Amino acid sequence: MRTVSFIALLAASCLPAPLAAAEPTPQEVFEKRLMPIFKSPNPSSCVQCHLTGVDLKDYILPDAEKTFRSLRDQGLIDLDAPERSKIVKLIDMGGQDKKGPVVHAKARAAEREAFLAWIAACAKDPALRAAAKLDAKELAKPAAPDEVIRHARTDRVLESFERNVWAWRFRCMNCHTEGTPQNEKGRKEYGDRVSWVKKGGAGATMDYLVGSKLINLEKPEESLLLRKPLGEKHEGGVKFAVGDDAYKGFRTWIEDVAAMRKGKYTAAKDLPAADTGPARFGTDIWLKLENCPPAWGDKLMQVRVFAWDEKAKGWEAQPIAVSDRVVFGKGKLWQHNLTLLAPSGSDRAKAWRTAPSLPERKYLLRAYVDAEGRLAKDWKAQFGDADSVGATEFRARWRPGYGGMTTVSGADLRK
């Protein structure tokens, strides 16, 4: 028994060692890992960070060697440390959103692993490392210029959404906020489409709207998100007037999204001008003007509220709150909720991101009336000094809610 075991052991020790499996070539890794991404009809995980303008496929060519040279020549891969490659970091960026959809996380993980494996294989190939530069015309990259790609980043689109749509949501939220009693009633009757103000906040609401039928990409001005609050077959009645601030905001954002989605921005000059105005914060703080003169009846009115600057002993130069709505002629009154304004990045703006409110003190109210219907004819037109119908000082506690409405007499306004 011992002799047989010794002979078997000796014989086994004399057998040649099994050959190590050959490592896959860069070409093999490319065909197995990257080509499925290139050929997939589905968008890459780039859609998590970009509304449009860029896809991971844009950086891949049908040829493995040319893809390598293209990425290398653009500084998108690090052959000495593949995990530090810029293309990998770009893929990783979506992972910063911990609340992002699981489908994006899975796609991103697969894309990251594929590129890392391929870059590592390329790094071991001396011939590839020494390959000549690719002609600039052959480089694989998005067709859109960097400025257009940055404009369509979802964080920038969200900033615009918060400024142009979310700030005015209080005009619509009673019936359209997901989970409220009013919304549950409407949802049972009209379906889930009425629940477009999401409990998850501005980001969740924007994500829903971008993929919904409430936005008309072909004819943005015909979007249901605009037509419904104008009163078209709307159970909630009229919430907008053409040319008022909410209409301007909604339409500005919708038209921008439609232009991005339809590829209308092909150069930096095509992009809309940057909005340098104040940050806006929607509130449930209400203001009423009673005893409005008959001349204001059934016309669009805008009110601007100015705060007292104790240090300067004068009124602040810019309004702290604004609102607009058509005057109810028969009732001789105007009432609406306020949207607060603060310089972007200011301490006031930072505080209002979590709790927008106004302190009890004296204020100045200036009112403007579109007597000739100018804003209805040109929705981009603005109220000016010629539209002023007067101003008055008042003191307010600003209790939130319809029942806590602050009232000012329109008869007190003086030019």
Summary of the structure (lengths in Angstrom):
residues: 415
radius of gyration: 30.3
end to end distance: 117.8
largest distance: 119.5
contacts: 1183
relative contact order: 0.09
helix: 45%
strand: 17%
